[in-house]
Amino acid sequence: MFTLPQALTRFTDAYDGQMWNTQLAAATMTVLPMLVVFVLAQRQFVEGLAHSGLK
């Protein structure tokens, strides 16, 4: 029940050290769905901006 940035900082080893490889992998997996949605919806977003300026 954490926000994503808080959950990413919880990846520590037994000695409370940072596990950078795990944190970076989790950050990548967190960003991928948002990036995919942006890439798929980019055309509609640009078309909506273009049509609103043609009035």
NUVEX-410701 format. One record per residue: residue number from 1; x, y, z of N, C-alpha, C, O, CB in turn. Coordinates in steps of 0.05 Angstrom, whole numbers. Glycine has a CB too. Example, Ala and Ser with C-alpha at 12.3 -4.5 7.8 and 13.67 -1.06 7.14 Angstrom:
// NUVEX-410701
<atom pos="1" n_X="264" n_Y="-114" n_Z="156" ca_X="246" ca_Y="-90" ca_Z="156" c_X="264" c_Y="-66" c_Z="156" o_X="285" o_Y="-66" o_Z="169" cb_X="226" cb_Y="-89" cb_Z="181"/>
<atom pos="2" n_X="257" n_Y="-45" n_Z="142" ca_X="273" ca_Y="-21" ca_Z="143" c_X="258" c_Y="1" c_Z="157" o_X="268" o_Y="23" o_Z="161" cb_X="282" cb_Y="-12" cb_Z="114"/>
// end
This chain:
// NUVEX-410701
<atom pos="1" n_X="16" n_Y="-24" n_Z="0" ca_X="0" ca_Y="0" ca_Z="0" c_X="17" c_Y="25" c_Z="0" o_X="13" o_Y="43" o_Z="16" cb_X="-19" cb_Y="0" cb_Z="24"/>
<atom pos="2" n_X="36" n_Y="26" n_Z="-18" ca_X="54" ca_Y="49" ca_Z="-21" c_X="51" c_Y="61" c_Z="-49" o_X="41" o_Y="48" o_Z="-67" cb_X="84" cb_Y="41" cb_Z="-16"/>
<atom pos="3" n_X="59" n_Y="86" n_Z="-52" ca_X="61" ca_Y="97" ca_Z="-78" c_X="85" c_Y="85" c_Z="-92" o_X="102" o_Y="73" o_Z="-78" cb_X="63" cb_Y="128" cb_Z="-78"/>
<atom pos="4" n_X="87" n_Y="87" n_Z="-118" ca_X="109" ca_Y="74" ca_Z="-132" c_X="136" c_Y="83" c_Z="-123" o_X="154" o_Y="66" o_Z="-119" cb_X="106" cb_Y="78" cb_Z="-162"/>
<atom pos="5" n_X="141" n_Y="109" n_Z="-120" ca_X="168" ca_Y="118" ca_Z="-111" c_X="175" c_Y="107" c_Z="-83" o_X="198" o_Y="100" o_Z="-79" cb_X="170" cb_Y="148" cb_Z="-111"/>
<atom pos="6" n_X="156" n_Y="105" n_Z="-66" ca_X="161" ca_Y="94" ca_Z="-39" c_X="167" c_Y="64" c_Z="-40" o_X="184" o_Y="54" o_Z="-26" cb_X="137" cb_Y="100" cb_Z="-20"/>
<atom pos="7" n_X="152" n_Y="51" n_Z="-57" ca_X="156" ca_Y="22" ca_Z="-60" c_X="183" c_Y="16" c_Z="-72" o_X="196" o_Y="-4" o_Z="-65" cb_X="134" cb_Y="9" cb_Z="-77"/>
<atom pos="8" n_X="192" n_Y="32" n_Z="-90" ca_X="218" ca_Y="28" ca_Z="-103" c_X="241" c_Y="31" c_Z="-83" o_X="262" o_Y="17" o_Z="-86" cb_X="223" cb_Y="47" cb_Z="-126"/>
<atom pos="9" n_X="238" n_Y="48" n_Z="-63" ca_X="260" ca_Y="51" ca_Z="-43" c_X="260" c_Y="29" c_Z="-23" o_X="279" o_Y="27" o_Z="-7" cb_X="257" cb_Y="78" cb_Z="-29"/>
<atom pos="10" n_X="240" n_Y="12" n_Z="-23" ca_X="239" ca_Y="-10" ca_Z="-4" c_X="256" c_Y="-34" c_Z="-12" o_X="259" o_Y="-53" o_Z="3" cb_X="210" cb_Y="-19" cb_Z="0"/>
<atom pos="11" n_X="267" n_Y="-34" n_Z="-36" ca_X="284" ca_Y="-55" ca_Z="-45" c_X="312" c_Y="-52" c_Z="-32" o_X="329" o_Y="-38" o_Z="-43" cb_X="287" cb_Y="-56" cb_Z="-76"/>
<atom pos="12" n_X="316" n_Y="-66" n_Z="-10" ca_X="341" ca_Y="-65" ca_Z="4" c_X="350" c_Y="-94" c_Z="11" o_X="333" o_Y="-112" o_Z="11" cb_X="340" cb_Y="-48" cb_Z="30"/>
<atom pos="13" n_X="376" n_Y="-98" n_Z="16" ca_X="385" ca_Y="-124" ca_Z="23" c_X="383" c_Y="-128" c_Z="53" o_X="372" o_Y="-112" o_Z="67" cb_X="414" cb_Y="-129" cb_Z="13"/>
<atom pos="14" n_X="394" n_Y="-150" n_Z="63" ca_X="392" ca_Y="-158" ca_Z="91" c_X="407" c_Y="-138" c_Z="109" o_X="400" o_Y="-135" o_Z="133" cb_X="404" cb_Y="-185" cb_Z="95"/>
<atom pos="15" n_X="426" n_Y="-123" n_Z="98" ca_X="441" ca_Y="-104" ca_Z="114" c_X="432" c_Y="-75" c_Z="110" o_X="447" o_Y="-56" o_Z="115" cb_X="471" cb_Y="-106" cb_Z="108"/>
<atom pos="16" n_X="408" n_Y="-72" n_Z="99" ca_X="396" ca_Y="-46" ca_Z="94" c_X="411" c_Y="-30" c_Z="73" o_X="411" o_Y="-6" o_Z="73" cb_X="393" cb_Y="-30" cb_Z="119"/>
<atom pos="17" n_X="425" n_Y="-44" n_Z="55" ca_X="438" ca_Y="-31" ca_Z="33" c_X="420" c_Y="-30" c_Z="8" o_X="402" o_Y="-46" o_Z="5" cb_X="465" cb_Y="-46" cb_Z="26"/>
<atom pos="18" n_X="426" n_Y="-11" n_Z="-9" ca_X="410" ca_Y="-8" ca_Z="-33" c_X="416" c_Y="-30" c_Z="-53" o_X="440" o_Y="-37" o_Z="-57" cb_X="415" cb_Y="20" cb_Z="-45"/>
<atom pos="19" n_X="396" n_Y="-40" n_Z="-65" ca_X="399" ca_Y="-60" ca_Z="-86" c_X="393" c_Y="-46" c_Z="-113" o_X="371" o_Y="-47" o_Z="-123" cb_X="380" cb_Y="-85" cb_Z="-82"/>
<atom pos="20" n_X="414" n_Y="-33" n_Z="-124" ca_X="409" ca_Y="-15" ca_Z="-147" c_X="399" c_Y="-30" c_Z="-171" o_X="382" o_Y="-20" o_Z="-185" cb_X="435" cb_Y="-1" cb_Z="-154"/>
<atom pos="21" n_X="409" n_Y="-54" n_Z="-176" ca_X="400" ca_Y="-69" ca_Z="-199" c_X="370" c_Y="-75" c_Z="-197" o_X="356" o_Y="-74" o_Z="-217" cb_X="416" cb_Y="-94" cb_Z="-203"/>
<atom pos="22" n_X="361" n_Y="-83" n_Z="-174" ca_X="333" ca_Y="-89" ca_Z="-170" c_X="316" c_Y="-64" c_Z="-172" o_X="294" o_Y="-64" o_Z="-183" cb_X="328" cb_Y="-103" cb_Z="-143"/>
<atom pos="23" n_X="325" n_Y="-42" n_Z="-160" ca_X="310" ca_Y="-17" ca_Z="-161" c_X="308" c_Y="-7" c_Z="-190" o_X="286" o_Y="2" o_Z="-198" cb_X="324" cb_Y="4" cb_Z="-144"/>
<atom pos="24" n_X="329" n_Y="-9" n_Z="-205" ca_X="328" ca_Y="1" ca_Z="-233" c_X="310" c_Y="-17" c_Z="-250" o_X="296" o_Y="-7" o_Z="-267" cb_X="356" cb_Y="2" cb_Z="-245"/>
<atom pos="25" n_X="310" n_Y="-43" n_Z="-245" ca_X="292" ca_Y="-61" ca_Z="-260" c_X="263" c_Y="-55" c_Z="-252" o_X="246" o_Y="-55" o_Z="-270" cb_X="299" cb_Y="-90" cb_Z="-253"/>
<atom pos="26" n_X="258" n_Y="-51" n_Z="-227" ca_X="230" ca_Y="-45" ca_Z="-219" c_X="221" c_Y="-18" c_Z="-230" o_X="198" o_Y="-15" o_Z="-238" cb_X="228" cb_Y="-44" cb_Z="-188"/>
<atom pos="27" n_X="239" n_Y="2" n_Z="-231" ca_X="232" ca_Y="28" ca_Z="-242" c_X="226" c_Y="25" c_Z="-272" o_X="207" o_Y="38" o_Z="-282" cb_X="255" cb_Y="48" cb_Z="-238"/>
<atom pos="28" n_X="241" n_Y="9" n_Z="-286" ca_X="236" ca_Y="4" ca_Z="-314" c_X="209" c_Y="-9" c_Z="-318" o_X="194" o_Y="-1" o_Z="-336" cb_X="258" cb_Y="-13" cb_Z="-327"/>
<atom pos="29" n_X="203" n_Y="-29" n_Z="-302" ca_X="177" ca_Y="-42" ca_Z="-305" c_X="154" c_Y="-24" c_Z="-297" o_X="131" o_Y="-28" o_Z="-307" cb_X="176" cb_Y="-67" cb_Z="-287"/>
<atom pos="30" n_X="159" n_Y="-4" n_Z="-280" ca_X="138" ca_Y="15" ca_Z="-273" c_X="132" c_Y="35" c_Z="-296" o_X="109" o_Y="42" o_Z="-300" cb_X="147" cb_Y="30" cb_Z="-248"/>
<atom pos="31" n_X="153" n_Y="42" n_Z="-310" ca_X="150" ca_Y="63" ca_Z="-331" c_X="139" c_Y="51" c_Z="-357" o_X="126" o_Y="65" o_Z="-372" cb_X="177" cb_Y="76" cb_Z="-336"/>
<atom pos="32" n_X="145" n_Y="26" n_Z="-362" ca_X="137" ca_Y="14" ca_Z="-388" c_X="107" c_Y="16" c_Z="-395" o_X="101" o_Y="23" o_Z="-417" cb_X="145" cb_Y="-15" cb_Z="-388"/>
<atom pos="33" n_X="89" n_Y="10" n_Z="-377" ca_X="60" ca_Y="12" ca_Z="-385" c_X="52" c_Y="41" c_Z="-392" o_X="37" o_Y="45" o_Z="-411" cb_X="42" cb_Y="2" cb_Z="-362"/>
<atom pos="34" n_X="63" n_Y="60" n_Z="-378" ca_X="56" ca_Y="88" ca_Z="-384" c_X="68" c_Y="96" c_Z="-411" o_X="56" o_Y="111" o_Z="-426" cb_X="67" cb_Y="107" cb_Z="-362"/>
<atom pos="35" n_X="92" n_Y="86" n_Z="-417" ca_X="105" ca_Y="92" ca_Z="-442" c_X="90" c_Y="80" c_Z="-465" o_X="88" o_Y="92" o_Z="-487" cb_X="134" cb_Y="83" cb_Z="-442"/>
<atom pos="36" n_X="81" n_Y="56" n_Z="-462" ca_X="66" ca_Y="42" ca_Z="-483" c_X="40" c_Y="57" c_Z="-489" o_X="32" o_Y="61" o_Z="-512" cb_X="60" cb_Y="13" cb_Z="-475"/>
<atom pos="37" n_X="26" n_Y="65" n_Z="-468" ca_X="1" ca_Y="80" ca_Z="-472" c_X="6" c_Y="106" c_Z="-486" o_X="-9" o_Y="115" o_Z="-504" cb_X="-13" cb_Y="85" cb_Z="-445"/>
<atom pos="38" n_X="28" n_Y="120" n_Z="-479" ca_X="34" ca_Y="145" ca_Z="-491" c_X="40" c_Y="141" c_Z="-521" o_X="31" o_Y="156" o_Z="-538" cb_X="58" cb_Y="158" cb_Z="-478"/>
<atom pos="39" n_X="56" n_Y="121" n_Z="-527" ca_X="63" ca_Y="116" ca_Z="-555" c_X="39" c_Y="109" c_Z="-572" o_X="36" o_Y="118" o_Z="-595" cb_X="84" cb_Y="93" cb_Z="-558"/>
<atom pos="40" n_X="21" n_Y="93" n_Z="-561" ca_X="-3" ca_Y="85" ca_Z="-576" c_X="-23" c_Y="108" c_Z="-579" o_X="-37" o_Y="110" o_Z="-599" cb_X="-17" cb_Y="62" cb_Z="-562"/>
<atom pos="41" n_X="-25" n_Y="126" n_Z="-559" ca_X="-44" ca_Y="148" ca_Z="-560" c_X="-33" c_Y="174" c_Z="-570" o_X="-47" o_Y="194" o_Z="-570" cb_X="-56" cb_Y="152" cb_Z="-533"/>
<atom pos="42" n_X="-8" n_Y="174" n_Z="-577" ca_X="5" ca_Y="199" ca_Z="-586" c_X="-8" c_Y="212" c_Z="-610" o_X="-12" o_Y="236" o_Z="-611" cb_X="35" cb_Y="195" cb_Z="-591"/>
<atom pos="43" n_X="-16" n_Y="195" n_Z="-629" ca_X="-28" ca_Y="206" ca_Z="-654" c_X="-55" c_Y="219" c_Z="-648" o_X="-60" o_Y="241" o_Z="-658" cb_X="-32" cb_Y="183" cb_Z="-674"/>
<atom pos="44" n_X="-71" n_Y="207" n_Z="-631" ca_X="-97" ca_Y="219" ca_Z="-624" c_X="-93" c_Y="245" c_Z="-608" o_X="-109" o_Y="264" o_Z="-612" cb_X="-114" cb_Y="199" cb_Z="-608"/>
<atom pos="45" n_X="-73" n_Y="246" n_Z="-591" ca_X="-68" ca_Y="270" ca_Z="-576" c_X="-60" c_Y="293" c_Z="-594" o_X="-70" o_Y="315" o_Z="-591" cb_X="-47" cb_Y="265" cb_Z="-555"/>
<atom pos="46" n_X="-43" n_Y="288" n_Z="-613" ca_X="-34" ca_Y="309" ca_Z="-631" c_X="-56" c_Y="317" c_Z="-649" o_X="-59" o_Y="341" o_Z="-655" cb_X="-9" cb_Y="299" cb_Z="-648"/>
<atom pos="47" n_X="-72" n_Y="298" n_Z="-659" ca_X="-95" ca_Y="305" ca_Z="-676" c_X="-115" c_Y="322" c_Z="-661" o_X="-127" o_Y="341" o_Z="-672" cb_X="-108" cb_Y="280" cb_Z="-687"/>
<atom pos="48" n_X="-120" n_Y="316" n_Z="-636" ca_X="-139" ca_Y="332" ca_Z="-620" c_X="-129" c_Y="361" c_Z="-616" o_X="-145" o_Y="379" o_Z="-617" cb_X="-143" cb_Y="319" cb_Z="-593"/>
<atom pos="49" n_X="-103" n_Y="364" n_Z="-612" ca_X="-92" ca_Y="391" ca_Z="-610" c_X="-94" c_Y="406" c_Z="-636" o_X="-99" o_Y="430" o_Z="-637" cb_X="-63" cb_Y="390" cb_Z="-600"/>
<atom pos="50" n_X="-89" n_Y="392" n_Z="-658" ca_X="-90" ca_Y="405" ca_Z="-685" c_X="-118" c_Y="413" c_Z="-692" o_X="-122" o_Y="435" o_Z="-703" cb_X="-79" cb_Y="386" cb_Z="-706"/>
<atom pos="51" n_X="-138" n_Y="396" n_Z="-685" ca_X="-166" ca_Y="403" ca_Z="-692" c_X="-176" c_Y="425" c_Z="-675" o_X="-194" o_Y="440" o_Z="-684" cb_X="-183" cb_Y="378" cb_Z="-689"/>
<atom pos="52" n_X="-167" n_Y="428" n_Z="-651" ca_X="-177" ca_Y="449" ca_Z="-634" c_X="-167" c_Y="477" c_Z="-642" o_X="-178" o_Y="497" o_Z="-636" cb_X="-170" cb_Y="444" cb_Z="-605"/>
<atom pos="53" n_X="-145" n_Y="477" n_Z="-657" ca_X="-133" ca_Y="503" ca_Z="-666" c_X="-144" c_Y="511" c_Z="-693" o_X="-137" o_Y="533" o_Z="-702" cb_X="-104" cb_Y="501" cb_Z="-668"/>
<atom pos="54" n_X="-161" n_Y="496" n_Z="-706" ca_X="-172" ca_Y="502" ca_Z="-733" c_X="-198" c_Y="517" c_Z="-732" o_X="-210" o_Y="522" o_Z="-754" cb_X="-175" cb_Y="477" cb_Z="-749"/>
<atom pos="55" n_X="-208" n_Y="524" n_Z="-709" ca_X="-235" ca_Y="537" ca_Z="-708" c_X="-236" c_Y="563" c_Z="-721" o_X="-256" o_Y="576" o_Z="-722" cb_X="-244" cb_Y="540" cb_Z="-680"/>
// end
